[in-house]
């Protein structure tokens, strides 16, 4: 959509596409929050997952 001066003011898109964009933005925010965290090895991740599953 454009205003009377031809400037872009808004867009129209399907709800599904909007939801995908919002999910992408959320994912990027999570990545930014975790940027300074220490990486975890796959082995450690699997171990933690098993421990958490046993606790449930």
PDB file of N, CA, C and O in Angstrom:
ATOM      1  N   UNK A   1       0.847  -1.159   0.000  1.00  0.00           N
ATOM      2  CA  UNK A   1       0.000   0.000   0.000  1.00  0.00           C
ATOM      3  C   UNK A   1       0.902   1.234   0.000  1.00  0.00           C
ATOM      4  O   UNK A   1       1.990   1.225   0.576  1.00  0.00           O
ATOM      5  N   UNK A   2       0.437   2.277  -0.646  1.00  0.00           N
ATOM      6  CA  UNK A   2       1.179   3.535  -0.692  1.00  0.00           C
ATOM      7  C   UNK A   2       0.254   4.686  -0.310  1.00  0.00           C
ATOM      8  O   UNK A   2      -0.966   4.600  -0.449  1.00  0.00           O
ATOM      9  N   UNK A   3       0.869   5.769   0.178  1.00  0.00           N
ATOM     10  CA  UNK A   3       0.061   6.941   0.507  1.00  0.00           C
ATOM     11  C   UNK A   3      -0.121   7.804  -0.738  1.00  0.00           C
ATOM     12  O   UNK A   3       0.298   7.416  -1.829  1.00  0.00           O
ATOM     13  N   UNK A   4      -0.737   8.957  -0.582  1.00  0.00           N
ATOM     14  CA  UNK A   4      -1.034   9.809  -1.738  1.00  0.00           C
ATOM     15  C   UNK A   4       0.220  10.401  -2.378  1.00  0.00           C
ATOM     16  O   UNK A   4       0.149  10.954  -3.476  1.00  0.00           O
ATOM     17  N   UNK A   5       1.367  10.293  -1.705  1.00  0.00           N
ATOM     18  CA  UNK A   5       2.631  10.765  -2.286  1.00  0.00           C
ATOM     19  C   UNK A   5       3.442   9.623  -2.887  1.00  0.00           C
ATOM     20  O   UNK A   5       4.566   9.820  -3.350  1.00  0.00           O
ATOM     21  N   UNK A   6       2.862   8.436  -2.873  1.00  0.00           N
ATOM     22  CA  UNK A   6       3.535   7.284  -3.453  1.00  0.00           C
ATOM     23  C   UNK A   6       4.521   6.587  -2.522  1.00  0.00           C
ATOM     24  O   UNK A   6       5.268   5.707  -2.951  1.00  0.00           O
ATOM     25  N   UNK A   7       4.525   6.980  -1.249  1.00  0.00           N
ATOM     26  CA  UNK A   7       5.437   6.349  -0.287  1.00  0.00           C
ATOM     27  C   UNK A   7       4.823   5.053   0.228  1.00  0.00           C
ATOM     28  O   UNK A   7       3.625   4.982   0.498  1.00  0.00           O
ATOM     29  N   UNK A   8       5.656   4.041   0.356  1.00  0.00           N
ATOM     30  CA  UNK A   8       5.184   2.757   0.872  1.00  0.00           C
ATOM     31  C   UNK A   8       4.804   2.925   2.341  1.00  0.00           C
ATOM     32  O   UNK A   8       5.585   3.449   3.135  1.00  0.00           O
ATOM     33  N   UNK A   9       3.601   2.479   2.696  1.00  0.00           N
ATOM     34  CA  UNK A   9       3.118   2.646   4.069  1.00  0.00           C
ATOM     35  C   UNK A   9       2.772   1.328   4.757  1.00  0.00           C
ATOM     36  O   UNK A   9       2.835   1.250   5.984  1.00  0.00           O
ATOM     37  N   UNK A  10       2.414   0.307   4.012  1.00  0.00           N
ATOM     38  CA  UNK A  10       2.040  -0.971   4.619  1.00  0.00           C
ATOM     39  C   UNK A  10       2.070  -2.065   3.565  1.00  0.00           C
ATOM     40  O   UNK A  10       2.235  -1.804   2.373  1.00  0.00           O
ATOM     41  N   UNK A  11       1.907  -3.295   4.031  1.00  0.00           N
ATOM     42  CA  UNK A  11       1.872  -4.437   3.115  1.00  0.00           C
ATOM     43  C   UNK A  11       0.674  -5.312   3.449  1.00  0.00           C
ATOM     44  O   UNK A  11       0.138  -5.270   4.557  1.00  0.00           O
ATOM     45  N   UNK A  12       0.276  -6.092   2.484  1.00  0.00           N
ATOM     46  CA  UNK A  12      -0.777  -7.079   2.679  1.00  0.00           C
ATOM     47  C   UNK A  12      -0.152  -8.429   2.344  1.00  0.00           C
ATOM     48  O   UNK A  12       0.404  -8.617   1.262  1.00  0.00           O
ATOM     49  N   UNK A  13      -0.253  -9.359   3.282  1.00  0.00           N
ATOM     50  CA  UNK A  13       0.297 -10.683   3.033  1.00  0.00           C
ATOM     51  C   UNK A  13      -0.547 -11.724   3.743  1.00  0.00           C
ATOM     52  O   UNK A  13      -1.277 -11.404   4.681  1.00  0.00           O
ATOM     53  N   UNK A  14      -0.450 -12.969   3.299  1.00  0.00           N
ATOM     54  CA  UNK A  14      -1.239 -14.029   3.930  1.00  0.00           C
ATOM     55  C   UNK A  14      -0.846 -14.217   5.395  1.00  0.00           C
ATOM     56  O   UNK A  14       0.307 -14.007   5.773  1.00  0.00           O
ATOM     57  N   UNK A  15      -1.817 -14.613   6.208  1.00  0.00           N
ATOM     58  CA  UNK A  15      -1.578 -14.813   7.635  1.00  0.00           C
ATOM     59  C   UNK A  15      -0.470 -15.843   7.850  1.00  0.00           C
ATOM     60  O   UNK A  15       0.370 -15.661   8.730  1.00  0.00           O
ATOM     61  N   UNK A  16      -0.452 -16.902   7.077  1.00  0.00           N
ATOM     62  CA  UNK A  16       0.573 -17.943   7.227  1.00  0.00           C
ATOM     63  C   UNK A  16       1.966 -17.351   7.032  1.00  0.00           C
ATOM     64  O   UNK A  16       2.882 -17.670   7.791  1.00  0.00           O
ATOM     65  N   UNK A  17       2.137 -16.503   6.037  1.00  0.00           N
ATOM     66  CA  UNK A  17       3.440 -15.870   5.795  1.00  0.00           C
ATOM     67  C   UNK A  17       3.793 -14.939   6.950  1.00  0.00           C
ATOM     68  O   UNK A  17       4.950 -14.888   7.368  1.00  0.00           O
ATOM     69  N   UNK A  18       2.818 -14.206   7.469  1.00  0.00           N
ATOM     70  CA  UNK A  18       3.038 -13.321   8.614  1.00  0.00           C
ATOM     71  C   UNK A  18       3.510 -14.131   9.820  1.00  0.00           C
ATOM     72  O   UNK A  18       4.447 -13.734  10.514  1.00  0.00           O
ATOM     73  N   UNK A  19       2.861 -15.261  10.064  1.00  0.00           N
ATOM     74  CA  UNK A  19       3.248 -16.110  11.190  1.00  0.00           C
ATOM     75  C   UNK A  19       4.668 -16.636  11.021  1.00  0.00           C
ATOM     76  O   UNK A  19       5.421 -16.713  11.992  1.00  0.00           O
ATOM     77  N   UNK A  20       5.038 -16.999   9.795  1.00  0.00           N
ATOM     78  CA  UNK A  20       6.400 -17.464   9.530  1.00  0.00           C
ATOM     79  C   UNK A  20       7.412 -16.359   9.812  1.00  0.00           C
ATOM     80  O   UNK A  20       8.461 -16.610  10.406  1.00  0.00           O
ATOM     81  N   UNK A  21       7.103 -15.157   9.394  1.00  0.00           N
ATOM     82  CA  UNK A  21       8.002 -14.027   9.640  1.00  0.00           C
ATOM     83  C   UNK A  21       8.147 -13.757  11.133  1.00  0.00           C
ATOM     84  O   UNK A  21       9.248 -13.488  11.613  1.00  0.00           O
ATOM     85  N   UNK A  22       7.045 -13.828  11.864  1.00  0.00           N
ATOM     86  CA  UNK A  22       7.105 -13.602  13.304  1.00  0.00           C
ATOM     87  C   UNK A  22       7.933 -14.688  13.997  1.00  0.00           C
ATOM     88  O   UNK A  22       8.681 -14.401  14.932  1.00  0.00           O
ATOM     89  N   UNK A  23       7.797 -15.921  13.541  1.00  0.00           N
ATOM     90  CA  UNK A  23       8.595 -17.013  14.101  1.00  0.00           C
ATOM     91  C   UNK A  23      10.081 -16.794  13.809  1.00  0.00           C
ATOM     92  O   UNK A  23      10.926 -17.021  14.674  1.00  0.00           O
ATOM     93  N   UNK A  24      10.394 -16.354  12.595  1.00  0.00           N
ATOM     94  CA  UNK A  24      11.789 -16.064  12.237  1.00  0.00           C
ATOM     95  C   UNK A  24      12.362 -14.958  13.121  1.00  0.00           C
ATOM     96  O   UNK A  24      13.505 -15.046  13.569  1.00  0.00           O
ATOM     97  N   UNK A  25      11.578 -13.933  13.366  1.00  0.00           N
ATOM     98  CA  UNK A  25      12.033 -12.830  14.225  1.00  0.00           C
ATOM     99  C   UNK A  25      12.282 -13.344  15.640  1.00  0.00           C
ATOM    100  O   UNK A  25      13.275 -12.980  16.270  1.00  0.00           O
ATOM    101  N   UNK A  26      11.392 -14.180  16.132  1.00  0.00           N
ATOM    102  CA  UNK A  26      11.569 -14.755  17.471  1.00  0.00           C
ATOM    103  C   UNK A  26      12.844 -15.595  17.530  1.00  0.00           C
ATOM    104  O   UNK A  26      13.616 -15.494  18.483  1.00  0.00           O
ATOM    105  N   UNK A  27      13.059 -16.423  16.509  1.00  0.00           N
ATOM    106  CA  UNK A  27      14.267 -17.254  16.469  1.00  0.00           C
ATOM    107  C   UNK A  27      15.525 -16.396  16.493  1.00  0.00           C
ATOM    108  O   UNK A  27      16.485 -16.723  17.189  1.00  0.00           O
ATOM    109  N   UNK A  28      15.528 -15.309  15.744  1.00  0.00           N
ATOM    110  CA  UNK A  28      16.684 -14.411  15.730  1.00  0.00           C
ATOM    111  C   UNK A  28      16.896 -13.759  17.091  1.00  0.00           C
ATOM    112  O   UNK A  28      18.036 -13.554  17.509  1.00  0.00           O
ATOM    113  N   UNK A  29      15.817 -13.435  17.780  1.00  0.00           N
ATOM    114  CA  UNK A  29      15.937 -12.848  19.120  1.00  0.00           C
ATOM    115  C   UNK A  29      16.556 -13.850  20.092  1.00  0.00           C
ATOM    116  O   UNK A  29      17.381 -13.478  20.926  1.00  0.00           O
ATOM    117  N   UNK A  30      16.164 -15.114  19.988  1.00  0.00           N
ATOM    118  CA  UNK A  30      16.733 -16.154  20.850  1.00  0.00           C
ATOM    119  C   UNK A  30      18.221 -16.314  20.565  1.00  0.00           C
ATOM    120  O   UNK A  30      19.021 -16.437  21.492  1.00  0.00           O
ATOM    121  N   UNK A  31      18.593 -16.312  19.300  1.00  0.00           N
ATOM    122  CA  UNK A  31      20.009 -16.413  18.927  1.00  0.00           C
ATOM    123  C   UNK A  31      20.789 -15.250  19.526  1.00  0.00           C
ATOM    124  O   UNK A  31      21.877 -15.448  20.067  1.00  0.00           O
ATOM    125  N   UNK A  32      20.249 -14.054  19.436  1.00  0.00           N
ATOM    126  CA  UNK A  32      20.931 -12.872  19.982  1.00  0.00           C
ATOM    127  C   UNK A  32      21.090 -12.983  21.498  1.00  0.00           C
ATOM    128  O   UNK A  32      22.131 -12.608  22.039  1.00  0.00           O
ATOM    129  N   UNK A  33      20.070 -13.496  22.187  1.00  0.00           N
ATOM    130  CA  UNK A  33      20.141 -13.654  23.642  1.00  0.00           C
ATOM    131  C   UNK A  33      21.220 -14.656  24.050  1.00  0.00           C
ATOM    132  O   UNK A  33      21.855 -14.506  25.094  1.00  0.00           O
ATOM    133  N   UNK A  34      21.418 -15.663  23.229  1.00  0.00           N
ATOM    134  CA  UNK A  34      22.343 -16.751  23.579  1.00  0.00           C
ATOM    135  C   UNK A  34      23.729 -16.580  22.973  1.00  0.00           C
ATOM    136  O   UNK A  34      24.569 -17.473  23.084  1.00  0.00           O
ATOM    137  N   UNK A  35      23.968 -15.476  22.352  1.00  0.00           N
ATOM    138  CA  UNK A  35      25.220 -15.248  21.643  1.00  0.00           C
ATOM    139  C   UNK A  35      26.450 -15.458  22.520  1.00  0.00           C
ATOM    140  O   UNK A  35      27.450 -15.999  22.049  1.00  0.00           O
ATOM    141  N   UNK A  36      26.397 -15.044  23.777  1.00  0.00           N
ATOM    142  CA  UNK A  36      27.561 -15.109  24.653  1.00  0.00           C
ATOM    143  C   UNK A  36      27.633 -16.393  25.480  1.00  0.00           C
ATOM    144  O   UNK A  36      28.550 -16.556  26.285  1.00  0.00           O
ATOM    145  N   UNK A  37      26.689 -17.295  25.294  1.00  0.00           N
ATOM    146  CA  UNK A  37      26.717 -18.553  26.036  1.00  0.00           C
ATOM    147  C   UNK A  37      27.807 -19.469  25.480  1.00  0.00           C
ATOM    148  O   UNK A  37      28.158 -19.407  24.302  1.00  0.00           O
ATOM    149  N   UNK A  38      28.324 -20.311  26.357  1.00  0.00           N
ATOM    150  CA  UNK A  38      29.318 -21.293  25.931  1.00  0.00           C
ATOM    151  C   UNK A  38      28.629 -22.367  25.087  1.00  0.00           C
ATOM    152  O   UNK A  38      27.528 -22.804  25.420  1.00  0.00           O
ATOM    153  N   UNK A  39      29.264 -22.788  24.010  1.00  0.00           N
ATOM    154  CA  UNK A  39      28.668 -23.861  23.208  1.00  0.00           C
ATOM    155  C   UNK A  39      28.673 -25.180  23.984  1.00  0.00           C
ATOM    156  O   UNK A  39      29.507 -25.385  24.866  1.00  0.00           O
ATOM    157  N   UNK A  40      27.743 -26.067  23.650  1.00  0.00           N
ATOM    158  CA  UNK A  40      27.642 -27.363  24.313  1.00  0.00           C
ATOM    159  C   UNK A  40      27.873 -28.449  23.271  1.00  0.00           C
ATOM    160  O   UNK A  40      27.329 -28.388  22.168  1.00  0.00           O
ATOM    161  N   UNK A  41      28.678 -29.439  23.624  1.00  0.00           N
ATOM    162  CA  UNK A  41      28.929 -30.542  22.701  1.00  0.00           C
ATOM    163  C   UNK A  41      27.661 -31.373  22.531  1.00  0.00           C
ATOM    164  O   UNK A  41      26.769 -31.349  23.379  1.00  0.00           O
ATOM    165  N   UNK A  42      27.596 -32.099  21.433  1.00  0.00           N
ATOM    166  CA  UNK A  42      26.449 -32.966  21.181  1.00  0.00           C
ATOM    167  C   UNK A  42      26.337 -34.026  22.278  1.00  0.00           C
ATOM    168  O   UNK A  42      25.240 -34.354  22.728  1.00  0.00           O
ATOM    169  N   UNK A  43      27.481 -34.554  22.698  1.00  0.00           N
ATOM    170  CA  UNK A  43      27.494 -35.571  23.751  1.00  0.00           C
ATOM    171  C   UNK A  43      26.901 -35.012  25.050  1.00  0.00           C
ATOM    172  O   UNK A  43      26.079 -35.668  25.689  1.00  0.00           O
ATOM    173  N   UNK A  44      27.310 -33.822  25.435  1.00  0.00           N
ATOM    174  CA  UNK A  44      26.788 -33.196  26.655  1.00  0.00           C
ATOM    175  C   UNK A  44      25.301 -32.891  26.516  1.00  0.00           C
ATOM    176  O   UNK A  44      24.538 -33.049  27.469  1.00  0.00           O
ATOM    177  N   UNK A  45      24.898 -32.461  25.346  1.00  0.00           N
ATOM    178  CA  UNK A  45      23.491 -32.154  25.102  1.00  0.00           C
ATOM    179  C   UNK A  45      22.638 -33.414  25.242  1.00  0.00           C
ATOM    180  O   UNK A  45      21.572 -33.380  25.857  1.00  0.00           O
ATOM    181  N   UNK A  46      23.106 -34.525  24.670  1.00  0.00           N
ATOM    182  CA  UNK A  46      22.363 -35.783  24.778  1.00  0.00           C
ATOM    183  C   UNK A  46      22.274 -36.231  26.232  1.00  0.00           C
ATOM    184  O   UNK A  46      21.228 -36.703  26.678  1.00  0.00           O
ATOM    185  N   UNK A  47      23.372 -36.082  26.971  1.00  0.00           N
ATOM    186  CA  UNK A  47      23.392 -36.460  28.389  1.00  0.00           C
ATOM    187  C   UNK A  47      22.367 -35.631  29.163  1.00  0.00           C
ATOM    188  O   UNK A  47      21.600 -36.176  29.957  1.00  0.00           O
ATOM    189  N   UNK A  48      22.354 -34.329  28.937  1.00  0.00           N
ATOM    190  CA  UNK A  48      21.402 -33.449  29.628  1.00  0.00           C
ATOM    191  C   UNK A  48      19.962 -33.797  29.272  1.00  0.00           C
ATOM    192  O   UNK A  48      19.078 -33.754  30.127  1.00  0.00           O
ATOM    193  N   UNK A  49      19.734 -34.139  28.024  1.00  0.00           N
ATOM    194  CA  UNK A  49      18.389 -34.496  27.580  1.00  0.00           C
ATOM    195  C   UNK A  49      17.917 -35.760  28.285  1.00  0.00           C
ATOM    196  O   UNK A  49      16.769 -35.840  28.724  1.00  0.00           O
ATOM    197  N   UNK A  50      18.815 -36.758  28.395  1.00  0.00           N
ATOM    198  CA  UNK A  50      18.447 -38.001  29.082  1.00  0.00           C
ATOM    199  C   UNK A  50      18.120 -37.742  30.548  1.00  0.00           C
ATOM    200  O   UNK A  50      17.151 -38.289  31.074  1.00  0.00           O
ATOM    201  N   UNK A  51      18.911 -36.923  31.201  1.00  0.00           N
ATOM    202  CA  UNK A  51      18.681 -36.599  32.614  1.00  0.00           C
ATOM    203  C   UNK A  51      17.332 -35.906  32.776  1.00  0.00           C
ATOM    204  O   UNK A  51      16.575 -36.226  33.692  1.00  0.00           O
ATOM    205  N   UNK A  52      17.031 -34.967  31.899  1.00  0.00           N
ATOM    206  CA  UNK A  52      15.760 -34.241  31.982  1.00  0.00           C
ATOM    207  C   UNK A  52      14.579 -35.176  31.734  1.00  0.00           C
ATOM    208  O   UNK A  52      13.538 -35.044  32.379  1.00  0.00           O
ATOM    209  N   UNK A  53      14.734 -36.122  30.803  1.00  0.00           N
ATOM    210  CA  UNK A  53      13.643 -37.055  30.516  1.00  0.00           C
ATOM    211  C   UNK A  53      13.377 -37.976  31.704  1.00  0.00           C
ATOM    212  O   UNK A  53      12.228 -38.328  31.969  1.00  0.00           O
ATOM    213  N   UNK A  54      14.426 -38.365  32.417  1.00  0.00           N
ATOM    214  CA  UNK A  54      14.259 -39.232  33.586  1.00  0.00           C
ATOM    215  C   UNK A  54      13.556 -38.499  34.719  1.00  0.00           C
ATOM    216  O   UNK A  54      12.863 -39.118  35.526  1.00  0.00           O
ATOM    217  N   UNK A  55      13.731 -37.183  34.783  1.00  0.00           N
ATOM    218  CA  UNK A  55      13.129 -36.387  35.852  1.00  0.00           C
ATOM    219  C   UNK A  55      11.635 -36.184  35.642  1.00  0.00           C
ATOM    220  O   UNK A  55      10.920 -35.839  36.582  1.00  0.00           O
ATOM    221  N   UNK A  56      11.165 -36.391  34.439  1.00  0.00           N
ATOM    222  CA  UNK A  56       9.746 -36.160  34.129  1.00  0.00           C
ATOM    223  C   UNK A  56       8.907 -37.315  34.489  1.00  0.00           C
ATOM    224  O   UNK A  56       7.692 -37.281  34.292  1.00  0.00           O
TER     225      UNK A  56
END
